[in-house]
Amino acid sequence: MARTLHFTGIACLLPVCMALAQGAFSQSCAETAVVVASALSDAARRTFEDKLAEARQAHERSPGDADAVIWLGRRTAYLGRYKEAIEIFGAGAEQFPADARFLRHRGHRYISIRCFDEAVRDLERAARLTRGRPDEVEPDGLPNERNIPTTTLQSNIWYHLALAHYVKGDLKKALPAWKRCVRMSSNADGLVSSTHWYYMTLRRLGRDRQAAKTLAAVADNLDVIENHDYYTLLQLYQGKRSEAELRAALGAGSNTLSNASLGYGYGNWLLYNGRRDEAIQVFRQITAGNQWASFGFIAAEGELGR
């Protein structure tokens, strides 16, 4: 005879109760993730809200336009509404299953809310969808000073996939993805960003000779448009910039994206050079700031957690 239990005040048979209990505890990472509000100036917030309103109108006019869905999701995410953006990209992935962009962007925002396994899943699927296809320039939602996009769809897929493995602490899986990013680099910005993370991963894995060889490919006077912080860090690793310069740059505080990026690279450099206590101090400085969704903050948070 089946046993009867009470589940949330309702009498039920044991198998039914077990199914209900499993459902109650099987919420997705995105449902349970705690999101910290984006740190935006009043002017930036107004601009982002205006752009989001335009994207929403474009989507309402053309709900069957994949680009309109992409921009609705991207503009939503720029305001820190990551869970809502994830839902938009998810709906887009169902509507346009052959379009890897939706998985690429949802994977990015899964990283933002610390759902790393989900990010890996999406980005691996995006990589499979683009296998053997020509690459395409990815337009910037926040254009640089020259208004020249510096990334492509496939380079972004592999960059975020490598990052998802890295922040999970799975450096061995991150390594070949970073190496692929370096090979895919078609401009100075792509080269310095991917080489920075590739170098750090090699050092953390104790592959110092390979790391040094990687640095040798980074020349002086590269025409970097956006990723100046990564270039500065690479020059620190090369011995072309002093530690004092990095400390001075970080001395202004931790409430800037630049300080999160520079700080994590510098803290990591301290860590694999045997200066653990100093590294932890730098990581704590980063996580005391307001750049919660930045990659430097996420990586520093992971180091402190480990």
N, C-alpha and C positions, 0 to 999 in steps of 0.2 A: 504494500500500500504506500502510495507516495506521501512524503512528509509535506506538511504545510507550514510555511514561514510567513513572517510579516515583513514586507519591503516597503519602506516609506509609508507605513500605515495601511498597506493593502495586503490582505491575505492572498498567498499565491503558492503554487506548487514549486518544489525545490528547483527543478530544471528551469522553470520560467524565471524564478528569482535570480538564479545564477546568470542567466542571459541579461536580465535587467541590470544586475550589479556590474557585469562586464561592460555594458553600454555606458553606465554612469562613470566608469573609470577609463574610458577609451577616447577621451577627448583628444583632438589633434593638438600638436604643438602650437599651431597658429591660434587655436582657440584659447589656450591657456597662457600664451606668452604675454608678458608685461611689457608694454611699450612706453618709453619715455618721450615726452613731447619734444619736438624739434626746437632748437634754439635759433630763432629767426628774429631779425630786426623788424620793426613795424613796417619799414619800407619794403623789405624783402617779402614779408608776409602778404602785403597788399598786392605786390607784383605777382606772386605765386597764385593768389586767389583769383586775380583777374585772368591769368593764363588758364587756370583750371576752369573758370566759367566759359572761356572761349572753347576749350576742349570739350566741355560738356555739350555746348551748343552744336559743335561740329558732329559729335556722336549722335545727338538727337536728330540732326538732319540726315545723317548717313549711318544708321546703325549696322549696316552690312559692310562697312568699310573697315578693314583690319587696321589701317593706320589710325583711324579715329579712336578705336578701342585702345591701341597702344598708347596714344598720347593722353587719353583720359586716365589710364593707369599711371603713367609716368608723372603727370601733373598732380595727381592725388598723392603720390608718394613724396613728391618734393615738399609737401606740407606736413610730412611726418605721419600721414594716415596710411601706415604700411599695411595693416590688416585689410583695409578697404581696397587698397591697390592690389593686394594678393588675390582678393575675390574677383576684381575686374580682370586681371590677367588670367585667372583660372577660367572664367567664363569665355574669354577670348580663345584660350587653348582648346576649349570644347567646340567653339564656333569655327575655328580655323586650325584643325589638328595638324596640318602639314606646315604651319608657320612657326618656326623655332623661336621667333622673337618673344612670344608670350611666355615660354618656359625660361628663356634667358632672363627676362625681367622679373618674373616671379621668383626665380632662383636667387637673384640679387636681393629681393626684398625678404625672402626667407632668411638670408644671412643677416639682414638688418635686425630682425626680431629674434635672432639666435636659434632658428630652426635649421640647424646645419644638415641633418640627415635629409630633410625635405629639399634643401637647396641642392645637395649632391644629386638626388634623384632627378630633379628637374633639369639640371645642367647637363647631366649625362644623356638624358633623352634629347635635349637640344643639340648636343654634339652629334648624336646619331642622325638626327634629322638633316643636319647640314653636311654630313659626310659626302664627299665627292661633288659638292655643289660649289659654284663660284661664290666668293666672299662678297660682302657689300659694306659700304661705309655706313656707320651708324650715326645719324644726325644727333647733335648735342641739344639737350633740353636747356642747358645753361652754357651758352656759347662762350668760348674763350675770347681773349682780347683781339685776336686776329680773325675770329669767326671761321676757324678752320677745324673741322672735326678731326680728331686724332686716333679714333678707334674704329673697329669694324665689328660686325655682328659676331663672327667666329672668334676673333681675338677676345672679345668680351665674354663669350661663353667659356672659353678655356681659362681666362683670367679669374672669373668668379668661381669656376669649378676648383681651380687650384687653391684659391683663397678659402673656400668652404672646407676642403680637406685640411688646410693649414690651421685654421682657427679651431677645428675639432681636435687638433693635436696629432693628426695622422700625417706626419711629415713625409713618410715614404710614399704615400699616394699623392701628396702634393707635388713632390719633386718632378716627376715626368711631365705633369701638367704645366708647371712653371717653365720647364725646359722647352716645351712646345710653344709657350707664349713668347719666349725669347726668340725662337726661330721664326715666329709669325710676325715679329715686329717689323713694320714698314716705315717707321719714322723714329725720331729721337725720343719722343714722349713714350712710345710703346717700349722702346729699348730700355730706357732707364727705369720705368716702373716694373717691368717684368724681371729685369736683371736684379733689381733691389731685392725682390722677394725670393728669387732663385738663389741669390747669394746667401741670404739669411738662412734659407732652408738647408743649403749645403753645409753651412757652418754649424747649424744646430745638429746635423747628422754626423759631424766630425770629419767631413770631406774637405779639409782645408785646402789641399792642393788643387782640387777641382774648382773650389770657390775662387782661389787666386787667379786661376786661368780665366774664369768667367769675367772677373774684374778687368782683365787686360784688354777685353774687347770694347771697353767703354772709353772713348777718346775724350780729349779736352775740347772745349769750345763747341759742344753739340748745340744745335739750334732747338732748344727745348721751349715749348710754348706754355705748357701747363704744369708739368711734373717737376718743378724746380726743387721741391723738397727731396724727392727721391734722388735727383742728381746730386744734391748737396750731400746726402747720406753716402752715396757711392764714392764721392770724393773723400769723405771721411774714411771709408774703408780702404781707399787707395793711399791714404796718408797725405792727400793733397789739401785737406782742410784739417784744422786743429780741433781738438776736443773743446777748447775754450770757446771757439766760434759756435759750436753746437749748444754749449751751455748758455751762452749769451742769447742765442735765439730763443731758447726755452725759458729764459728768465722772466719773460714778460707775463707769464701765466699759462693756464691750460685751457682757456676758453676760446681756442681757435682751431679750425681744422688743420692748419699748418702745424701747430704744436702737437696735435695728436699723431700726425704722420711722422714728423721729425722725432718726437719723443719716443714712439715705439721703436723706430729704427735704432736710435741711440741707446735705449734701454736694452734692446736685444744685443747690440754690440758689446755693451758692458757685461751682459750675462755670459756670452760665450768667450769673453776674455777674462773670466774668473772673478768678476766684480759683482757678485750676486746681490749683496745688500744695496749697492748703489742702483742696480737695475730695478729692484723692487721699489725703491723710492721714486724712480722715474715713472714706473707703471702706475703707482698710486697717484702721482701728480696728474697723469693723463685721466684716470678714472674719477678724479675729483672735479674734472671739468665738465662742460656741457655738450661735448661732441659725441653723444651716446651712440649714434648710428654710424659713425665713421669707422673705417677699417682699423685704424690705429687704436681707437678706443676698444673695439671688440677684441682685437688681438691682445692688448694689454690686460683686459678683463680676464681673458683666458689664461694668461700667464699667472696672474694672481690666484686664480681658481685652482691651478695645478700646483 
